[in-house]
Amino acid sequence: GAGVSQSPSNKVTEKGKDVELRCDPISGHTALYWYRQRLGQGLEFLIYFQGNSAPDKSGLPSDRFSAERTGESVSTLTIQRTQQEDSAVYLCASSLVGTAPNGYTFGSGTRLTVV
Amino acid sequence: AQKVTQAQTEISVVEKEDVTLDCVYETRDTTYYLFWYKQPPSGELVFLIRRNSFDEQNEISGRYSWNFQKSTSSFNFTITASQVVDSAVYFCALGGGNSGGSNYKLTFGKGTLLTVNP
């Protein structure tokens, strides 16, 4: 596609429920990133995928968070047993190769609200 | 550890005023990159500029200009003759360092909310 597409754009869920967020990267981009943006905060790194290499999951805040990516296509970020502190905008980005200097292209994000 | 500080949480100006957004960073890398992103109300982060740590030449792009000073670890962003459409959150970011193996990560500041009033 022309840009990074994320769905849903907004999600309201009850505390304790599981949610799944989707990211469609730009076609041909081998690197994919998930970041979290809490209200009034900068972006926090969550996870990085590069081709078929093992992902860097060092930013995932707890074992309730997981992410998958099939090859160089769609990625899903799953949050189990959601808590109110999980409320944030979840941003996905992709790039041609996995180095920051090449610059990321970000999606518009999924705004998650846990009530 | 890397750190990016944007001390200005919110700035409000009147249209046509010039405004400077401050960014100070910390890194142990000797080579690194600095970025500015714009986040309009739609939420998508828009890339504005990337600067290599070896290149301290100031850059101007239309009404935007950037002042990189390695001696003070600052990468400030100035908008000249601001317009209402400039209203957004602006993020400074640091990444691509030459130490460690995770040069793909970007470290972001907390952002500055710029409101340009007509």
HADDOCK unambig.tbl for C-alpha pairs under 7 A between the chains (distance, minus, plus):
assign (segid A and resid 40 and name CA) (segid B and resid 110 and name CA) 6.71 0.50 0.50
assign (segid A and resid 41 and name CA) (segid B and resid 110 and name CA) 4.63 0.50 0.50
assign (segid A and resid 42 and name CA) (segid B and resid 108 and name CA) 5.49 0.50 0.50
assign (segid A and resid 42 and name CA) (segid B and resid 109 and name CA) 5.24 0.50 0.50
assign (segid A and resid 42 and name CA) (segid B and resid 110 and name CA) 3.74 0.50 0.50
assign (segid A and resid 42 and name CA) (segid B and resid 111 and name CA) 6.07 0.50 0.50
assign (segid A and resid 43 and name CA) (segid B and resid 108 and name CA) 5.74 0.50 0.50
assign (segid A and resid 98 and name CA) (segid B and resid 104 and name CA) 5.51 0.50 0.50
assign (segid A and resid 99 and name CA) (segid B and resid 96 and name CA) 6.32 0.50 0.50
assign (segid A and resid 99 and name CA) (segid B and resid 103 and name CA) 5.87 0.50 0.50
assign (segid A and resid 99 and name CA) (segid B and resid 104 and name CA) 4.16 0.50 0.50
assign (segid A and resid 100 and name CA) (segid B and resid 95 and name CA) 5.80 0.50 0.50
assign (segid A and resid 100 and name CA) (segid B and resid 96 and name CA) 4.83 0.50 0.50
assign (segid A and resid 100 and name CA) (segid B and resid 103 and name CA) 6.18 0.50 0.50
assign (segid A and resid 100 and name CA) (segid B and resid 104 and name CA) 4.32 0.50 0.50
assign (segid A and resid 100 and name CA) (segid B and resid 105 and name CA) 6.17 0.50 0.50
assign (segid A and resid 100 and name CA) (segid B and resid 106 and name CA) 6.58 0.50 0.50
assign (segid A and resid 101 and name CA) (segid B and resid 33 and name CA) 6.34 0.50 0.50
assign (segid A and resid 101 and name CA) (segid B and resid 96 and name CA) 5.55 0.50 0.50
assign (segid A and resid 106 and name CA) (segid B and resid 44 and name CA) 6.24 0.50 0.50
assign (segid A and resid 106 and name CA) (segid B and resid 45 and name CA) 5.74 0.50 0.50
assign (segid A and resid 107 and name CA) (segid B and resid 44 and name CA) 5.61 0.50 0.50
assign (segid A and resid 108 and name CA) (segid B and resid 42 and name CA) 6.89 0.50 0.50
assign (segid A and resid 108 and name CA) (segid B and resid 43 and name CA) 5.07 0.50 0.50
assign (segid A and resid 108 and name CA) (segid B and resid 44 and name CA) 3.93 0.50 0.50
assign (segid A and resid 109 and name CA) (segid B and resid 43 and name CA) 6.60 0.50 0.50
assign (segid A and resid 109 and name CA) (segid B and resid 44 and name CA) 6.76 0.50 0.50
